[in-house]
Structure formats: C-alpha cells, structure tokens
C-alpha cells in the first residue's frame, strides 16, 4: 500500500505552502513547525518531508535549527532538503537528525558532486528530488528549467544504487488539482522497481488511491492536509 508522507515547507522558520512554486504566492499555516510535526506523529505518521524553502532560494541551508528541533522532539524519519550544496551540508543535515538528505538542483547540475555524496554517505542516505516541468528537470527553487529529461536523470542515478526518488510536477504543486498520474505511470513503466514518491497536486483521498493503483510507493501531501481537504484520521491506513 502507498505511504502518505506529510510535508512541512519552511520560510522564516514557519510552516508555509507555495502555489506552483511561486514565492510570491505564499500561505503561512503555522508559526511552530515542531508542533505540526508532533501532531502528525500523534496521528500515526512515520515519515516527514521537510523543505527549507529559504535555503532552496539562497543556495545554503537556512532552517537547520528547525530540523534539529523536530528530530529531537519526534521519532519521525525525516528527509530534509533545500540549500544542500556541499559535502559538509550533507553531513550537517544527517548529524542534525535527518534520515535522508534531499538533493535536487545539485543532482541535476553537478552529477560528479552528487555521485561523490552517494559514494561517501551511501545511496540509502540520499533522497533525490526531481522537480519537473514538461518532463524536464527544474532547479534553483524551480526558477530554472534544464535540458535534462526525467528518464535520463533516473537512469543515471539508479545505476549508482539510488532506490528512492520523489518527483514533483511543478505545474501541479499547491494547485489542489490532482497528481500527475500519467507522468508517474510513464516513469514506472520504465523503472518498475523504483521506489517512486509522487509529489504535488493531491487534493483528496481519491488522488492518493489513484496513485496507489499505479503502484507509486509513496506520496507527499501538503496543502490538502493544511486546508482540511483530507483528514489525518482518514489517512491513517496509509501512514
């Protein structure tokens, strides 16, 4: 069964969501992300997707202290991304309590560096984030689209032993208009053993069921939870 992974996106240490990756379209949902994480854990959540949006924009980790606090005050398995640029950054994130360091832009723009991280820390400590626009990888907080196709990206990194990749369709993210089922289906047809994590667009329980039907291993859900479109109690079978 598919696993639901709630998301906490951070700006200024607060829990926010963007619409279609646009920093100008920001909604703040909670001042205290640690309390949000604890609420998730009490509902049965096992894993958290934590994103440093300030870090993604600045190109360096900004909300490191929030990761530390959530790791200290919950038992959640956390993947943390946003602004990871150096080997020291990966070490810092893992030392702060993250189970996985989430890498997106670097994986697309500097394969040699990302490859060295996989070799240093192990493929099981690196979670690759593939943000896509029309099937091509987007980077720098989604502000720039590359000429790297999603299939080529996955092919390269699975050959290095990476097993988990989450894929966000920027056009869908924060829009509450459903997931990119066709995109994920296409990916899974080519990589049937990939631990593919869907991200972006989930508006209701049916969207999660649809992703389960095509054998996505997990789905990241953010705005739909914060806006009450899906209730934590209804998601419990998927945690």
Secondary structure, DSSP 4 states (H G I P E B T S, - for coil): -PEEEEEEEEETTEEEEEETTEEEEEEEEES-HHHHHHHHHHTT--EEEEEEHHHHHHTS---HHHHHHHHHH---EEEEESS--SHHHHHHHHHTT-SEEEESHHHHH-HHHHHHHHHHH-GGGEEEEEEEETTEEEETTTTEEEEEEHHHHHHHHHTTT--EEEEEETTTTTT-S---HHHHHHHHHH-TT-EEEEES---SHHHHHHHHHTT-SEEEE-HHHHTTSS-HHHHGGG-
